Amino acid sequence: MNWESTKQYAYKIFSRLWVQWVHEGTYPAETSGKKMLNTILGTLISSHCPQCMNLNGCCFVKEKAPSPPLHDHCHCYMSDISGINPVVECPTEKFSGYIFSENKSGGKKDLFESWGYNIIDSTVLAQEFTNQAKLAYLSGEYYLGNLDQFGQRISILITLPRKVGTGTVSFVSGWMVYPNGKIILTMPYGGKIHETA
């Protein structure tokens, strides 16, 4: 990243206004297991909505946040916060056990291999995704994805250098938002956007 790009990112990071979703009366779901429990409880107890419970504590750039109310009688609101210290989790298994799996990747293995990556690059890819996603989330360079009973997903653009040939390839990755500035990779590859020679 050159000096001009660094200045632009710094401006984006420090100029962003952040908000946190508040659903009073429930605890933030900090793990996928707790999200699942909220989904079950929300189904059994009609006074609580699973979407709202699984958004509780999640942080967003103000202009890129879901908007309450989500439903009739929704009592959720957004609280202004000073910022976040993002925690980004990118399991290596998303590459070693999915992207590079013959049975699970649906052709993604061939695609990544055409760019020069293979299963031995899984750790490197996980670290690169982590670094890029952290910067993108912190600077508000994400897009709201699907919101359902399991929570809010966001899309982040990832750019990788080709290891075969020259240039780069950019594509969408999918992440689940968790409370207190945490995001976890759910979908390493969601479709190619752009290539450079």
C-alpha positions in Angstrom: 0.0 0.0 0.0 1.5 3.4 -1.0 1.5 6.5 1.1 -1.6 8.0 -0.6 -3.6 4.9 -0.1 -2.5 4.8 3.6 -3.7 8.4 4.1 -7.1 7.6 2.5 -7.6 4.5 4.7 -6.6 6.5 7.8 -9.1 9.2 6.9 -11.8 6.6 6.4 -11.0 4.9 9.7 -11.0 8.1 11.8 -13.9 9.8 10.1 -16.3 6.9 10.5 -19.2 7.1 13.0 -19.9 3.7 14.6 -23.1 2.4 16.2 -23.9 -0.7 18.2 -27.2 -2.6 18.0 -29.0 -2.8 21.3 -31.7 -5.4 22.2 -32.4 -4.9 25.8 -33.0 -7.8 28.1 -30.8 -10.3 26.3 -27.0 -11.1 26.3 -24.9 -10.7 23.1 -24.4 -13.9 21.2 -20.6 -14.1 21.1 -20.4 -17.6 19.5 -22.3 -19.5 16.8 -23.7 -21.8 19.5 -25.2 -18.8 21.3 -26.6 -17.6 18.0 -28.2 -21.0 17.5 -29.6 -20.9 21.1 -31.1 -17.4 20.3 -32.7 -18.8 17.2 -34.3 -21.6 19.2 -35.4 -19.3 22.0 -36.8 -16.7 19.6 -38.9 -19.4 18.0 -40.2 -20.7 21.3 -40.7 -17.3 23.0 -42.7 -15.0 20.8 -41.7 -11.8 22.7 -38.2 -12.1 21.4 -37.1 -12.0 17.8 -34.1 -14.2 16.8 -32.8 -11.5 14.3 -32.8 -8.8 17.0 -31.2 -11.0 19.6 -28.4 -12.1 17.3 -27.8 -8.4 16.3 -27.5 -7.4 20.0 -24.0 -5.9 20.5 -23.0 -6.0 16.9 -21.2 -2.9 15.6 -21.5 -1.2 12.3 -20.5 2.0 10.5 -23.5 4.2 11.0 -24.3 4.6 7.3 -23.9 0.8 6.7 -26.0 -0.6 9.5 -29.3 -2.5 9.6 -32.1 -0.1 10.5 -34.4 -0.7 13.5 -37.3 -1.4 13.8 -37.1 -4.7 12.1 -40.7 -5.7 12.8 -43.8 -4.6 14.6 -43.2 -3.9 18.3 -39.4 -4.0 17.8 -37.8 -2.2 20.7 -34.2 -2.3 19.4 -32.2 0.8 18.9 -28.7 1.9 17.8 -26.3 3.4 20.3 -23.4 5.6 19.2 -20.0 4.3 20.1 -16.5 5.8 19.8 -15.2 3.1 17.5 -14.1 -0.5 17.5 -11.1 -2.7 17.8 -12.0 -5.3 15.3 -11.4 -9.0 15.9 -11.3 -11.0 12.7 -11.5 -14.8 12.7 -10.6 -16.6 9.5 -10.4 -20.3 10.1 -7.7 -22.0 8.0 -10.2 -24.9 7.5 -12.2 -22.6 5.2 -9.4 -23.1 2.7 -7.8 -26.5 3.6 -11.2 -28.2 4.2 -13.4 -26.3 1.8 -11.8 -24.3 -1.0 -9.2 -27.0 -1.7 -11.6 -29.9 -1.1 -12.4 -32.0 -4.2 -15.9 -32.7 -2.8 -17.0 -29.5 -1.2 -15.7 -26.5 -3.2 -17.9 -26.7 -6.3 -15.1 -25.7 -8.7 -13.4 -23.2 -6.4 -10.4 -25.5 -6.0 -9.7 -25.3 -9.7 -10.2 -21.5 -9.7 -7.7 -20.9 -6.8 -5.2 -23.3 -8.4 -5.5 -21.4 -11.7 -4.3 -18.4 -9.7 -1.3 -20.4 -8.3 -2.7 -21.3 -4.9 -3.1 -24.8 -3.4 -3.7 -26.4 -0.1 -0.3 -25.6 1.3 -1.2 -21.9 1.0 -4.2 -22.3 3.3 -2.5 -20.6 6.3 -1.2 -17.8 4.1 -4.6 -17.2 2.6 -6.3 -17.2 6.0 -3.8 -14.5 7.2 -4.3 -12.4 4.0 -8.1 -12.6 4.3 -7.8 -11.6 8.0 -5.6 -8.6 7.2 -7.7 -7.3 4.4 -11.0 -7.9 6.2 -9.9 -6.1 9.3 -8.9 -3.0 7.4 -12.1 -3.1 5.3 -14.4 -3.5 8.3 -12.6 -0.8 10.2 -12.8 1.6 7.3 -16.4 0.8 6.5 -15.6 -0.8 3.2 -18.1 -3.6 3.4 -21.7 -4.2 2.2 -24.6 -5.5 4.2 -25.6 -9.0 3.1 -28.3 -11.3 4.3 -30.0 -10.7 7.7 -31.8 -13.7 9.0 -32.5 -15.5 12.4 -28.7 -16.3 12.6 -27.6 -12.7 12.3 -26.2 -10.1 9.9 -23.8 -11.0 7.2 -21.5 -8.6 5.4 -19.5 -8.8 2.1 -15.9 -7.7 1.9 -13.8 -7.5 -1.3 -10.6 -9.5 -1.2 -7.7 -8.9 -3.7 -5.1 -11.5 -4.2 -1.9 -11.4 -6.4 -1.7 -14.1 -8.9 1.1 -16.6 -8.2 0.8 -17.8 -11.8 1.3 -15.1 -14.3 0.9 -11.4 -13.3 -1.8 -9.2 -12.0 -4.4 -9.6 -9.3 -7.9 -11.0 -8.9 -10.6 -9.5 -6.7 -13.7 -11.3 -5.4 -16.3 -11.1 -2.7 -16.0 -12.9 0.6 -18.7 -13.4 3.2 -18.5 -12.8 6.9 -20.9 -13.0 9.9 -21.0 -10.1 12.3 -20.7 -10.9 16.0 -20.8 -8.5 19.0 -18.2 -6.0 20.0 -16.5 -5.6 16.6 -15.9 -9.3 15.8 -16.4 -10.8 12.3 -15.9 -14.4 11.2 -15.4 -15.7 7.7 -18.3 -17.8 6.5 -17.7 -17.8 2.7 -14.2 -17.4 1.3 -15.3 -17.0 -2.3 -18.6 -15.5 -3.4 -17.9 -14.6 -7.0 -15.2 -12.9 -9.0 -15.4 -9.1 -9.5 -12.2 -8.0 -11.3 -8.9 -9.1 -12.7 -5.8 -7.1 -13.7 -3.2 -8.3 -16.1 
